[in-house]
Amino acid sequence: MLPNSHPHIAFGKTGLLLVNLGTPVTPDAKGLRPYLKQFLSDRRVIEASPLIWQPLLRGIILNTRPRKSAKAYAKIWRQESNESPLRYYTRVQAEKLQAELGESVVVDYAMRYGKPSIDEKLASLKAAGCERISVMALYPQYSATTSASVYDEVFRSLLKMRWQPALRTAAPWHDHAAYIDALAQSVRAHLDQLDWTPDVVVASFHGLPQSYFEKGDPYHCHCAKTARLLREKLGMDENQLKLTFQSRFGPTQWLQPYTDKTVVELAENGAKKIAVVTPGFISDCVETLEEIGIELQKDFHQAGGTHFTTVPCLNDTQDSIDLLALLARKDLSGWID
């Protein structure tokens, strides 16, 4: 027994922290500016010298982009809970995963950029008695700009702790059979609800500068493998399911083919009906709901397309929770029954 004078210490628990990219607190320029500042100041995301990049970021980008981004967020903001779709789905995933895993583990969630932060959530889990914590970056395909950035921030948080918990980080699951099965099931279920058949399915992944790939980032390879396995699972060929990359930023060359240009070319060349699936996102967000669901659909119709649909991300469906539970149990092996 501890002496009466000993400070209270919680111990004996295991934690699981789900981490996604991030979100502004409010869908306006005031909410977007600190979020974009944190995001675009990450050296994993922007590898240019801060001496060159920071004056550009602070002098031009943060004075123009927040208003533009705020308009996009305003279109898809969840008014009933006053949060972005990404935060909503990540929060609900954590809640449902807690119910699935039971009392043997404490499940929580954080955002790499914005709130709730990795720092505060790790501190909270430690204070709750979690001596062992597994951190799962919610990116199926690994990239230094995403997964590595999450784990960088986790390790920075540990630097502040006098008594650190044991820590595990999750491996990417871009080719995991359960992930491919869940993706394929989501595509089939969505297409079965339509009264038309798409000429082409476009698998759109978030883009990455080509130079990052050339320096050794495996992201492109992971995306290509996910697309190939999904294509095989659906019984499609490369003409029926096309791999593309979206969300490019700045004047440099990014991974190709580009989603927006591909979709316009499809419409112009006679593919009037398309479906877009976004396998790199486990939760719907501004990139899937606004960039693809609204803006890309508009481009497609303007180019002559007639039918356009987006396959929802796995979100908080039972297939999603089953997948996350399977991955979590593997990472927590030996720590929980």
ABEGO torsion letter per residue (X at the ends): XBBAABBBBBBGBBBBBBBBAEBBABBBAAAAAAAAAAAAABAAABABBAAAAAAAAAAAAAAAAAAAAAAAAAAABBAAAGBBAAAAAAAAAAAAAAAAAEAABBBBBBBABEOBBAAAAAAAAAAAGBABBBBBBBBABBBAABAAAAAAAAAAAAAABABBBBBBBBBBAAABAAAAAAAAAAAAAAAAABABBBABBBBBBBBBBAAAAAAGBAAAAAAAAAAAAAAAAAGBBAAABBBBBBGBBEABBBBOBBAAAAAAAAAAAGBABBBBBBAABABBBAAAAAAAAAAAAAAAAAAGBABBBBBBBAEABAAAAAAAAAAAAAAABGABX
